[in-house]
Amino acid sequence: MAAPCFLGVDVGTSAVKAILVAAGGEVLASAVTPLQLSTPFPGWAEQDPESWWQASIASIRTVLAAVPRASVAAVGISGQMHSSVFLDAAGDVIRPALLWCDGRTTAECREITERVGGEARLRDLASNPALEGFTLPKILWLRNHEPAAFARLATVLLAKDFIRFRLTSVLATEPSDASATLMYDTAHQRWSTEVLDAVGLPHSIVPTVGGSADVLGTVTLRASRLTGLAVGTPVVGGGADNACGAAGVGAIGPGEAVTSWGTSGTVLAPTARPHVDPRMRVHTFCHVAPGTWYLMGVVLSAGGAFAWFRDQLARDLSAAGEANERLDAEAATIARGANGVTFLPYLQGERTPHRDASMRGAFVGLSLAHSRAHLTRAVLEGICFALRDSVSILEELGVAPTSMLLTGGGAKSAFVRRLQSEVFGLPVGTVNREEGPAYGAALLAAVGAGAYPDLASAAAAMLTRGPLEHPAPGAHAEYDRPYRRFRESYHAAHVSADPVT
């Protein structure tokens, strides 16, 4: 009989990833199915939830085919945060999902703040401000702009919860995703009746909440036929992608910190209590570990900004399939500070610390003396500077990290790892598993299946950390001036900003 293994699925913005993980932590198989992003107007971002499901089916079938004798003991699912799936009473999707990076809801954010009684009151109720990316403003946008669709609305789910619904027919979520909707009392871990009542939404619109490692449903016969999973396979609560990404590198308890580069970028630090930034520049959400929260700063375009630059200004390298490596090599030939070029990575607006959906990206300081290599260096430095904003806020709030775990695209390149270490002024490290949120989801599945008593035990048994990489002497101080220049260039992000339609 085959040894039990655990399936982790991550519903990202650019792809759905599935991995099979053995009880000892080895990744037995991995599959990625790409997704398309729709941007019908500047600042808008949508996806069809059905495409997530079809991509999940494809990725799951691929990993199961790679390990024919696999015995999946449980499934864990991670997914993009905030993105709204609007379902009718029959469980059918009403319209494309509005994504975490969608910025159309500025008016709805003002409406929420006013209805609740001001930003300070909203901070008390939900631990976060009203931001365009969050789920609640999207629901009000539907009510305000598509009333016929809103009239059909019965339930709002997050991306990974929609996939679990398709696998199990159970409508549910868990605290890490619920706390990122603006409808959840993050401090007390319950839906906020006060917020829902203030904005005039029925309490039935939100699903039940279970634990991230709790079994919230089992695979149905229909889902079994589509995916190849056995009928009755347990499916745990899972978690938001950033929380699962942190779990996937072992950043579970206070004292840890992790920086992640996906389409967006984050700096995340777990806390033992719901610590809220009085100015709400960083978010306070529930972690996937019980009784744990985290502070998180968000850069809306991190890996996404680099991908835009690569695909638009390095098509010759992309065609040869060597773009990332060659661009890193080019950037490494340029001195720190990119010879005066500054890049603002606000291609889709920004969260931390600006909370401004109207911001746009910019190159500042260009001259005829600059080459693509200077621009590449400036792009990578600009992303790191934006993340440094979050590191600085954590230090200000008394949650100063002494080192930084790296995951995602920023962990794969030796040059970018060194760049982050020098810009942050911290030693950085990686773990032996670089599978992102899907790995954290698999850890939760292992706990839900009873293979480990808790998430910390699972991470300790299944992950190994590499040695820390320290910044070169004097490098961090050398970045102080370029970082100040980056901060002072903020006004340039508004010069040519496209209005959100």
Summary of the structure (lengths in Angstrom):
residues: 501
radius of gyration: 21.6
end to end distance: 57.7
largest distance: 67.1
contacts: 1925
relative contact order: 0.14
helix: 40%
strand: 21%
